[in-house]
Amino acid sequence: MRNLGFLLQKEFRQIFRDKTILAMILALPIIQLMILPWAMNLNIKNINLSIVDNDHSSYSQQLITKIGSSGYFRIISADRSYKEALEHIENGSSDLIMELPSGFERNLVREGKQTIGISVDAINGSKASIGGAYLASVISDFNANLAINEIKVPDYNTKPTGFMEITFSNWYNPLAEYKYFFVPGVLVLLLTMIGGFMTALNIVREKEVGTIEQINVTPIKKWEFILGKLIPFWIIGMIVFTIGLLVIWAVYGITSLGSLPLLYVVAGTYMIALLGFGLLVSTFCESQVQAMFVAFFFILIFILMSGLFTAVQSMPAWARIISGFTPVSHFIKIMRMIMLKGSGFSDILTELGYILTFALVLNALAIWNYRKTS
Amino acid sequence: MPATVSVQNLIKTYDKGKVLAVDKVSFDVKAGELFGLIGADGAGKSSIFRILTTVLLADSGTATLAGYDVVKDYREIRNRVGYMPGKFSLYQDLTIQENLEFFATVFGTTIEANMDLIRDIYDQIKPFSNRRAGKLSGGMKQKLALCCALIHKPEVLLLDEPTTGVDVVSRKEFWEMLKKLKAQGITIIVSTPYMDEAKRCERIALIQNGRIMSVDTPGNIIRAYPEKLYAAKSDNIYRLLKDFRSHPETDRSFAFGEYIHISLKNDPTVNRQLPTANCQLPTVNLQPSTVNRQLEFLNRIAAENNHTGIQIKEIEPGIEDSFILLMSRNDATTNLQKTTEK
């Protein structure tokens, strides 16, 4: 136990001496939280639209005005033919083409129906599908308010009875702002980086420089050495987490709806799991380059599979299983539950259980694989 | 005097038995002795050290230090052994003072308590005690490493190539320091690839390919050199070496600095004719028992091969000559073993 104190003292001395690391520890949460939530916005806006109006009627003008004023679309060109409009898609300046056939107004009035062609550039899948859906909803709205449809209104017997109006409200995130969804995820990202990379690199550095050789011939025990490595980074992780919480409060005005102590309990447990991961990586690697590569490989998968950027529910079944095997996804889920929903201890119990299991398994594997005598 | 360090039939292989690093090594080191492991790079010196310091497990064989087994009582050994690895392995981002304090506290002691042991060395690095270890010169690093290895008053000091990469003056100083430590009763095992340092040890073990070729005092090893040794030189030294080597009466000849060291086959009872490839020598009755005869003979070979600026003299063999002799025998037995295995 006494040795552990000396090891911690040494470790902190080294960390505080490394100005780059220290600066990164402070700058990382601030910069990531300032930049990422703004840049990472999945609300699709500014969809570029090319219009081919073959009708030039007052109805077609009304529809175009309505689309233009919806706020989601930027009409970048009015082309004379579909072929011409397609060129805009081909050179990337346009995402959607809406083609109004000639006789658009006449057919609407006479026959009560008309077909409109929409062509979507599907390279960016989400933008295409969301843009297409937006356009369709604008058109159906336009359709519902058409004068010809309203003429029939006074006649109550013939009113289309199947007309349903949908109203909805956003729970937990009333304005459906992406940053509320994203910010708790960035906090997770921060802890993951510190827990996963820094421990792995730090221990491997002792191997690389050879200092572990000198430590191995001292009476320092295995568990003392490991704890001496894990505790400093656990503390740093918690400090970064606190800085992160302060930043999102100051910049975005987001505070946790749920209890703060609970948030720290979860973050603390998660850090233990990630430190175990870092330790495990370090036991396999001989050089910092190796450790960096291995840790990066796993953490990249962790983060992309975690539901930080995309919803886990919309992944295929096998991907959901992989996602379940990353500690990151569970932590993100809990963070969102506590911060946005105000969930309590009993609500997050299952997820916390998963994280605890990760913490135990990863650390046990790491200790089992870390042999002082080879 | 009882042996402080005892190594019996130590075998260590790497890569699942493919690389034999330590091959049935046995030796004893007496208490208070300055013992040297002499061998080229890759001879297996570091592996032996790492086994003795308990950080590496041998495949078979036993080793004890101060009466403790390196496998069973490794905790006891770690308190009793000071180890200085070949590579500088202290914390480069901590200062001299912090490194010393750290290792002192880890061993449950203080710098002050061991001052009398390390004073001579410590005084030399004290002016820089606030400098980070990574910023020190090679000689300073080595002194700091020695201080750290001594900080807990070890009974046995294991120094793995402490003088590799250190300048001549520092090397000399370092051996002086070891002498003083030995005077305080510490058993020291030191490894070095430099043959000239072998003479500074009380006893040495010559190692080649993981095998110990000889364990004795440097004096005895030199005395055991079987033949007379000559040093020769001419204006074209490489051709001279080739000429000597191709001569059937030459036992061994090898380049040694600016000279060639030669010994002749020692068979005084037989008179032989000496044919050479490119010129007909007159028949000589060789009686190599006398040094003059042999010198004359060597001079003649050189002269017959049209060398100029010939200098040939008798010399005392050194450790390196013994090492090369033993090495060629060792290779021969290894080759013999290989052929018999086939």
Contacts between the chains, C-beta under 8 A, distances in Angstrom:
chain1	res1	chain2	res2	distance
A	2	B	108	7.6
A	3	B	105	8.0
A	3	B	106	6.0
A	6	B	102	6.4
A	6	B	105	4.6
A	6	B	106	5.9
A	10	B	91	7.2
A	10	B	94	7.0
A	10	B	98	7.6
A	10	B	102	5.2
A	13	B	94	6.5
A	13	B	98	6.6
A	14	B	91	6.8
A	14	B	93	5.4
A	14	B	94	6.8
A	17	B	93	5.3
A	17	B	94	7.8
A	18	B	93	6.9
A	209	B	89	6.6
A	209	B	92	6.6
A	210	B	85	6.3
A	210	B	87	4.6
A	210	B	88	7.3
A	210	B	89	3.5
A	211	B	89	5.0
A	211	B	90	6.7
A	211	B	91	5.8
A	212	B	89	7.8
A	213	B	55	6.6
A	213	B	85	4.9
A	213	B	87	7.6
A	213	B	89	4.9
A	214	B	83	7.4
A	214	B	85	6.7
A	214	B	89	4.6
A	214	B	90	6.4
A	214	B	103	7.6
A	214	B	148	7.4
A	216	B	53	7.9
A	216	B	54	8.0
A	216	B	55	4.7
A	217	B	53	4.9
A	217	B	54	7.1
A	217	B	55	6.3
A	217	B	78	5.6
A	217	B	81	6.6
A	217	B	83	4.5
A	218	B	78	6.3
A	218	B	103	6.9
A	218	B	106	4.8
A	218	B	107	6.4
A	219	B	75	6.6
A	219	B	78	5.3
A	219	B	79	5.8
A	219	B	106	6.9
A	219	B	107	6.7
A	219	B	108	7.8
A	220	B	106	5.8
A	372	B	55	7.7
A	373	B	54	6.6
A	373	B	55	6.2
A	373	B	56	7.3
A	373	B	57	5.9
A	373	B	74	7.3
A	374	B	55	7.4
A	374	B	56	6.4
A	374	B	57	7.3
